[in-house]
Amino acid sequence: MTSTDLNVLINQQPYTVPAGSCLMDAIDRFGIQPPFAAAVNLEFVPRGQYAQRLLQDGDQIELIAPITGG
């Protein structure tokens, strides 16, 4: 890790991403496949804003896939 890395949590697991990373970068690093919803610090982020939502050190990201069945 360099001093320009950010420490984030993705689904309660620690990850390191480069400074200046956006939510889309974190999603790519996590490797989840659509469909899913994303939230940063408990705030829902619309899919069209993933590339604009810049991450900060300590952000908590939740990636939630729908559950099917009954």
PyMOL commands that place a pseudoatom at each C-alpha (Angstrom):
pseudoatom trace, name=CA, resn=MET, resi=1, chain=A, elem=C, hetatm=0, pos=[0.000, 0.000, 0.000]
pseudoatom trace, name=CA, resn=THR, resi=2, chain=A, elem=C, hetatm=0, pos=[1.262, 3.476, -0.819]
pseudoatom trace, name=CA, resn=SER, resi=3, chain=A, elem=C, hetatm=0, pos=[0.344, 6.726, 0.871]
pseudoatom trace, name=CA, resn=THR, resi=4, chain=A, elem=C, hetatm=0, pos=[-1.988, 7.483, -2.034]
pseudoatom trace, name=CA, resn=ASP, resi=5, chain=A, elem=C, hetatm=0, pos=[-4.113, 4.367, -1.478]
pseudoatom trace, name=CA, resn=LEU, resi=6, chain=A, elem=C, hetatm=0, pos=[-7.534, 4.430, 0.130]
pseudoatom trace, name=CA, resn=ASN, resi=7, chain=A, elem=C, hetatm=0, pos=[-8.734, 1.843, 2.626]
pseudoatom trace, name=CA, resn=VAL, resi=8, chain=A, elem=C, hetatm=0, pos=[-12.379, 0.972, 2.024]
pseudoatom trace, name=CA, resn=LEU, resi=9, chain=A, elem=C, hetatm=0, pos=[-14.731, -1.763, 3.144]
pseudoatom trace, name=CA, resn=ILE, resi=10, chain=A, elem=C, hetatm=0, pos=[-16.690, -3.667, 0.514]
pseudoatom trace, name=CA, resn=ASN, resi=11, chain=A, elem=C, hetatm=0, pos=[-19.386, -5.834, 2.086]
pseudoatom trace, name=CA, resn=GLN, resi=12, chain=A, elem=C, hetatm=0, pos=[-17.486, -5.570, 5.403]
pseudoatom trace, name=CA, resn=GLN, resi=13, chain=A, elem=C, hetatm=0, pos=[-14.219, -6.815, 3.848]
pseudoatom trace, name=CA, resn=PRO, resi=14, chain=A, elem=C, hetatm=0, pos=[-11.167, -4.519, 3.708]
pseudoatom trace, name=CA, resn=TYR, resi=15, chain=A, elem=C, hetatm=0, pos=[-9.889, -3.499, 0.281]
pseudoatom trace, name=CA, resn=THR, resi=16, chain=A, elem=C, hetatm=0, pos=[-7.264, -1.022, -0.874]
pseudoatom trace, name=CA, resn=VAL, resi=17, chain=A, elem=C, hetatm=0, pos=[-7.937, 1.106, -3.943]
pseudoatom trace, name=CA, resn=PRO, resi=18, chain=A, elem=C, hetatm=0, pos=[-5.812, 3.869, -5.494]
pseudoatom trace, name=CA, resn=ALA, resi=19, chain=A, elem=C, hetatm=0, pos=[-6.596, 7.459, -4.519]
pseudoatom trace, name=CA, resn=GLY, resi=20, chain=A, elem=C, hetatm=0, pos=[-8.983, 9.003, -7.029]
pseudoatom trace, name=CA, resn=SER, resi=21, chain=A, elem=C, hetatm=0, pos=[-10.901, 5.737, -7.462]
pseudoatom trace, name=CA, resn=CYS, resi=22, chain=A, elem=C, hetatm=0, pos=[-14.608, 5.851, -8.120]
pseudoatom trace, name=CA, resn=LEU, resi=23, chain=A, elem=C, hetatm=0, pos=[-17.322, 3.422, -7.105]
pseudoatom trace, name=CA, resn=MET, resi=24, chain=A, elem=C, hetatm=0, pos=[-17.051, 1.689, -10.509]
pseudoatom trace, name=CA, resn=ASP, resi=25, chain=A, elem=C, hetatm=0, pos=[-13.371, 0.952, -9.813]
pseudoatom trace, name=CA, resn=ALA, resi=26, chain=A, elem=C, hetatm=0, pos=[-14.283, -0.680, -6.495]
pseudoatom trace, name=CA, resn=ILE, resi=27, chain=A, elem=C, hetatm=0, pos=[-17.063, -2.701, -8.146]
pseudoatom trace, name=CA, resn=ASP, resi=28, chain=A, elem=C, hetatm=0, pos=[-14.609, -3.938, -10.777]
pseudoatom trace, name=CA, resn=ARG, resi=29, chain=A, elem=C, hetatm=0, pos=[-12.110, -4.887, -8.055]
pseudoatom trace, name=CA, resn=PHE, resi=30, chain=A, elem=C, hetatm=0, pos=[-14.786, -6.775, -6.088]
pseudoatom trace, name=CA, resn=GLY, resi=31, chain=A, elem=C, hetatm=0, pos=[-15.883, -8.693, -9.187]
pseudoatom trace, name=CA, resn=ILE, resi=32, chain=A, elem=C, hetatm=0, pos=[-19.659, -8.714, -8.692]
pseudoatom trace, name=CA, resn=GLN, resi=33, chain=A, elem=C, hetatm=0, pos=[-21.831, -9.310, -11.759]
pseudoatom trace, name=CA, resn=PRO, resi=34, chain=A, elem=C, hetatm=0, pos=[-25.151, -7.527, -12.438]
pseudoatom trace, name=CA, resn=PRO, resi=35, chain=A, elem=C, hetatm=0, pos=[-27.817, -7.310, -11.265]
pseudoatom trace, name=CA, resn=PHE, resi=36, chain=A, elem=C, hetatm=0, pos=[-26.911, -5.618, -7.991]
pseudoatom trace, name=CA, resn=ALA, resi=37, chain=A, elem=C, hetatm=0, pos=[-27.465, -2.380, -6.100]
pseudoatom trace, name=CA, resn=ALA, resi=38, chain=A, elem=C, hetatm=0, pos=[-24.703, -0.255, -4.593]
pseudoatom trace, name=CA, resn=ALA, resi=39, chain=A, elem=C, hetatm=0, pos=[-24.546, 2.011, -1.562]
pseudoatom trace, name=CA, resn=VAL, resi=40, chain=A, elem=C, hetatm=0, pos=[-21.703, 4.066, -0.113]
pseudoatom trace, name=CA, resn=ASN, resi=41, chain=A, elem=C, hetatm=0, pos=[-21.942, 4.856, 3.595]
pseudoatom trace, name=CA, resn=LEU, resi=42, chain=A, elem=C, hetatm=0, pos=[-25.558, 3.606, 3.546]
pseudoatom trace, name=CA, resn=GLU, resi=43, chain=A, elem=C, hetatm=0, pos=[-26.488, 6.007, 0.708]
pseudoatom trace, name=CA, resn=PHE, resi=44, chain=A, elem=C, hetatm=0, pos=[-27.872, 4.352, -2.440]
pseudoatom trace, name=CA, resn=VAL, resi=45, chain=A, elem=C, hetatm=0, pos=[-25.927, 5.290, -5.583]
pseudoatom trace, name=CA, resn=PRO, resi=46, chain=A, elem=C, hetatm=0, pos=[-27.812, 5.024, -8.909]
pseudoatom trace, name=CA, resn=ARG, resi=47, chain=A, elem=C, hetatm=0, pos=[-26.053, 2.862, -11.518]
pseudoatom trace, name=CA, resn=GLY, resi=48, chain=A, elem=C, hetatm=0, pos=[-25.551, 5.855, -13.814]
pseudoatom trace, name=CA, resn=GLN, resi=49, chain=A, elem=C, hetatm=0, pos=[-23.493, 7.611, -11.115]
pseudoatom trace, name=CA, resn=TYR, resi=50, chain=A, elem=C, hetatm=0, pos=[-20.999, 4.822, -10.297]
pseudoatom trace, name=CA, resn=ALA, resi=51, chain=A, elem=C, hetatm=0, pos=[-18.238, 6.430, -12.386]
pseudoatom trace, name=CA, resn=GLN, resi=52, chain=A, elem=C, hetatm=0, pos=[-18.854, 9.888, -10.873]
pseudoatom trace, name=CA, resn=ARG, resi=53, chain=A, elem=C, hetatm=0, pos=[-18.984, 8.786, -7.210]
pseudoatom trace, name=CA, resn=LEU, resi=54, chain=A, elem=C, hetatm=0, pos=[-15.416, 9.304, -5.972]
pseudoatom trace, name=CA, resn=LEU, resi=55, chain=A, elem=C, hetatm=0, pos=[-14.332, 7.269, -2.963]
pseudoatom trace, name=CA, resn=GLN, resi=56, chain=A, elem=C, hetatm=0, pos=[-12.824, 8.584, 0.249]
pseudoatom trace, name=CA, resn=ASP, resi=57, chain=A, elem=C, hetatm=0, pos=[-10.611, 6.788, 2.741]
pseudoatom trace, name=CA, resn=GLY, resi=58, chain=A, elem=C, hetatm=0, pos=[-12.799, 4.782, 5.119]
pseudoatom trace, name=CA, resn=ASP, resi=59, chain=A, elem=C, hetatm=0, pos=[-15.849, 4.561, 2.848]
pseudoatom trace, name=CA, resn=GLN, resi=60, chain=A, elem=C, hetatm=0, pos=[-18.132, 1.600, 3.470]
pseudoatom trace, name=CA, resn=ILE, resi=61, chain=A, elem=C, hetatm=0, pos=[-19.466, 0.130, 0.243]
pseudoatom trace, name=CA, resn=GLU, resi=62, chain=A, elem=C, hetatm=0, pos=[-22.329, -2.339, 0.112]
pseudoatom trace, name=CA, resn=LEU, resi=63, chain=A, elem=C, hetatm=0, pos=[-22.984, -4.332, -3.062]
pseudoatom trace, name=CA, resn=ILE, resi=64, chain=A, elem=C, hetatm=0, pos=[-26.286, -6.150, -2.788]
pseudoatom trace, name=CA, resn=ALA, resi=65, chain=A, elem=C, hetatm=0, pos=[-27.515, -8.782, -5.247]
pseudoatom trace, name=CA, resn=PRO, resi=66, chain=A, elem=C, hetatm=0, pos=[-31.230, -9.586, -5.366]
pseudoatom trace, name=CA, resn=ILE, resi=67, chain=A, elem=C, hetatm=0, pos=[-32.360, -12.817, -3.747]
pseudoatom trace, name=CA, resn=THR, resi=68, chain=A, elem=C, hetatm=0, pos=[-34.714, -14.955, -5.796]
pseudoatom trace, name=CA, resn=GLY, resi=69, chain=A, elem=C, hetatm=0, pos=[-37.018, -17.650, -4.609]
pseudoatom trace, name=CA, resn=GLY, resi=70, chain=A, elem=C, hetatm=0, pos=[-39.868, -17.834, -2.229]
for i in range(1, 70): cmd.bond("trace and resi %d" % i, "trace and resi %d" % (i + 1))
show_as sticks, trace
zoom trace
